[in-house]
Amino acid sequence: MISPLPVLIVTLAFLGLGLNLASGGTPQPDWSLALLLAALLSRRHAWPWVLPVILIHDLTLYWSVWGVFPIACLLPFSIASLDAQIGAGLPQRLALLTLLTLPMLWHGAGILQWLLTLILCVPVWHLLVHLYEQKYA
C-alpha cells in the first residue's frame, strides 16, 4: 500500500513552488525546498521520490540543474556515512541542511529568504520525524 505522506509532501511541494513563482518579490521561504529537504533529512530512504521533485524545483526556479540537486544527490550517502562513523545526531544533519541550502544564495536568493527557508525546514523536519516514528513504531 502506498503511504499517503509522500503524496501529500509532493503535492504541498508543488503548491509551494507555485507560491514561490507567484510572489512578487516579497521575501518568503522557499516552501517547496524546505518541505523536500525536511523529507530527505527525516528519512534518507525517501530519496527515490524526493530527488526528482528537487530536480523539477531547480529547473523551475533556477533554470539549471546546478542548484540544490547535485548536493541533494549526495545527501543520502552522506547521512549514512556520518551515521556509521559518529552516530545519528542532530548537529551533522543541521550542518548538511545548511550546506544543502547554500546554492540558494548563489542563484540570487537573498539572505532573508535563505534564513526563512532554514527556519521553515526545521519544524517541518521535526513533524515528519514524528509522523514516521508513529507510523513505524
C-alpha positions in Angstrom: 0.0 0.0 0.0 1.3 3.5 -0.9 1.8 5.8 2.0 -0.2 9.0 1.7 2.6 11.0 3.3 4.9 11.2 0.2 2.0 12.1 -2.0 1.0 14.8 0.4 4.6 16.2 0.6 5.0 16.2 -3.2 1.6 17.9 -3.6 2.5 20.5 -1.0 5.9 21.0 -2.6 4.3 21.8 -6.0 1.9 24.2 -4.3 4.9 25.8 -2.6 6.7 26.0 -5.9 3.6 27.9 -7.2 3.7 30.2 -4.2 7.4 31.0 -4.9 6.7 31.7 -8.6 3.6 33.9 -7.8 5.4 36.0 -5.1 6.0 39.5 -6.4 9.4 39.9 -4.8 8.3 39.7 -1.2 10.8 37.8 0.9 9.4 34.4 1.7 10.9 31.0 2.3 11.4 28.5 -0.5 8.4 26.5 0.6 8.9 23.5 -1.7 12.6 23.2 -1.0 12.0 23.3 2.8 9.4 20.5 2.5 11.6 18.3 0.3 14.7 18.8 2.4 12.8 18.1 5.5 11.5 14.9 4.0 15.0 13.8 2.9 16.5 14.7 6.3 13.8 12.9 8.2 14.1 9.7 6.2 17.1 9.2 3.9 15.3 6.3 2.2 12.9 8.9 0.7 15.4 9.8 -2.0 13.7 8.0 -4.9 10.7 10.3 -4.8 12.3 13.4 -3.3 15.3 13.9 -5.7 13.2 14.1 -8.9 11.0 16.8 -7.3 14.1 18.7 -6.3 15.3 18.5 -9.9 12.0 19.9 -11.0 12.3 22.6 -8.4 15.7 23.6 -9.6 14.7 23.6 -13.2 11.7 25.7 -12.5 13.2 28.3 -10.2 16.8 28.4 -11.2 16.6 27.3 -14.8 19.5 25.0 -14.1 20.3 21.5 -12.7 23.2 23.1 -10.8 21.0 24.4 -7.9 20.4 22.2 -4.9 20.0 19.0 -6.8 23.7 17.9 -7.1 24.3 18.3 -3.4 20.9 16.7 -2.6 22.0 13.6 -4.6 24.9 13.2 -2.2 22.8 13.7 1.0 21.6 10.1 1.5 25.1 8.7 1.2 26.5 11.5 3.4 23.9 10.8 6.1 24.6 7.1 6.0 28.4 7.6 6.2 28.1 10.1 9.1 25.7 7.9 11.0 28.1 5.0 10.6 31.1 7.0 11.7 29.9 9.2 14.5 26.3 8.0 15.1 23.0 9.6 14.3 22.7 13.1 15.5 21.2 16.5 15.0 24.4 18.6 14.6 25.6 16.9 11.5 22.1 17.0 9.9 21.9 20.7 10.6 25.3 21.2 9.0 24.1 19.2 6.0 20.9 21.3 5.8 22.9 24.5 5.8 25.2 23.1 3.1 22.3 22.0 1.0 20.7 25.4 1.0 23.8 27.4 0.2 23.2 27.2 -3.6 20.1 29.3 -3.0 22.4 32.3 -2.2 24.5 31.6 -5.4 21.4 31.6 -7.5 20.2 35.0 -6.3 18.1 34.3 -3.2 18.6 36.8 -0.5 19.9 36.1 3.0 16.4 36.6 4.4 14.9 34.1 2.0 17.7 31.6 2.8 17.2 32.1 6.6 13.4 31.8 6.3 13.9 28.5 4.4 16.2 27.1 7.1 13.7 28.2 9.8 10.8 26.6 8.0 12.6 23.4 7.3 13.4 22.6 10.9 9.8 22.3 12.3 8.6 20.5 9.2 11.5 18.1 9.6 10.6 17.6 13.2 6.9 16.9 12.3 7.9 14.4 9.6 10.2 12.5 12.0 7.3 12.4 14.5 4.9 11.1 11.8 7.4 8.5 10.6 8.0 7.4 14.2 4.3 6.9 14.8 3.9 5.0 11.5 6.8 2.6 12.1 6.6 2.3 15.9 
